[in-house]
């Protein structure tokens, strides 16, 4: 009986790792861009935003690649979703910084 929860945990970890692999990594150009809007941004804070996005948002739905939306839409989506999902303000800000930074080259629909 104990194998089932262990198996589920392993499958969940693999699934989350697969979702995270599709997301763009944090690069030096991303840090420079983020610091224009959030001077306190670092590689670590952007990476934390990426991690929080994977953990918090994939609980309810499939992750969306950042380039699928423009920065303004991410702001709106994250502000709305963070209320529904009871995401703490610090987590929301980290997720938002990562998504807005990674979506800066998204084209208008």
C-alpha positions in Angstrom: 0.0 0.0 0.0 2.8 2.4 0.8 4.2 2.1 -2.8 1.2 3.9 -4.3 1.8 7.3 -2.5 5.5 6.9 -3.4 4.7 6.2 -7.0 2.4 9.2 -7.2 5.0 11.5 -5.7 7.6 10.3 -8.3 5.2 10.8 -11.2 4.3 14.3 -9.9 7.9 15.2 -9.6 8.6 14.0 -13.2 5.6 15.9 -14.5 6.6 19.2 -12.8 10.2 18.7 -14.1 8.8 18.3 -17.6 6.8 21.5 -17.3 9.7 23.5 -16.0 12.0 22.2 -18.8 9.8 24.0 -21.4 10.2 27.3 -19.6 13.0 29.6 -20.7 16.0 29.8 -18.3 17.1 33.0 -16.8 19.9 34.7 -18.8 22.1 37.7 -18.3 20.0 39.8 -20.8 16.9 38.9 -18.7 18.5 40.3 -15.6 19.4 43.6 -17.3 15.8 43.9 -18.7 14.2 43.1 -15.3 16.4 45.6 -13.5 15.0 48.4 -15.7 11.6 47.8 -14.0 12.6 46.3 -10.8 16.1 47.5 -9.8 16.4 44.9 -7.0 16.0 42.0 -9.6 18.8 39.4 -9.7 19.4 36.1 -11.3 18.3 34.5 -8.0 15.0 36.5 -7.8 14.1 35.7 -11.4 14.9 32.0 -10.8 12.7 32.1 -7.7 9.9 33.5 -9.8 10.3 30.7 -12.3 10.3 28.1 -9.6 7.2 29.7 -7.9 5.4 29.8 -11.2 6.0 26.1 -11.7 5.0 25.1 -8.2 2.1 27.4 -7.6 0.5 27.7 -11.0 0.7 24.1 -12.1 -1.4 23.1 -9.1 -4.5 24.3 -11.0 -3.7 24.3 -14.7 -1.1 23.6 -17.3 1.7 26.1 -17.4 1.7 28.7 -20.2 5.0 29.6 -21.8 5.8 33.2 -21.0 6.0 34.3 -24.7 2.3 33.3 -25.2 1.2 36.6 -23.6 2.5 40.1 -23.7 3.8 41.7 -20.4 0.6 43.7 -19.8 -1.6 40.6 -20.1 0.6 38.7 -17.7 0.2 41.5 -15.2 -3.5 41.3 -15.4 -3.6 37.5 -15.3 -1.2 37.1 -12.4 -3.0 39.8 -10.3 -6.4 38.1 -10.9 -5.1 34.5 -10.4 -3.0 35.3 -7.3 -6.2 36.4 -5.5 -8.1 33.2 -6.4 -5.1 31.0 -5.6 -4.2 32.8 -2.4 -0.7 33.5 -3.6 1.3 35.7 -1.2 2.3 39.1 -2.4 6.0 38.3 -2.5 5.4 35.1 -4.5 3.1 37.1 -6.9 5.8 39.7 -7.4 8.5 37.1 -8.1 6.2 35.2 -10.6 5.3 38.4 -12.3 8.9 39.6 -12.6 9.8 36.3 -14.3 6.9 36.2 -16.6 7.0 39.8 -17.7 10.7 39.6 -18.3 10.4 36.4 -20.3 7.5 37.8 -22.4 9.1 41.1 -23.4 9.5 39.9 -27.0 5.9 38.5 -27.3 4.1 39.7 -30.4 0.6 41.1 -30.3 -2.1 38.6 -31.0 
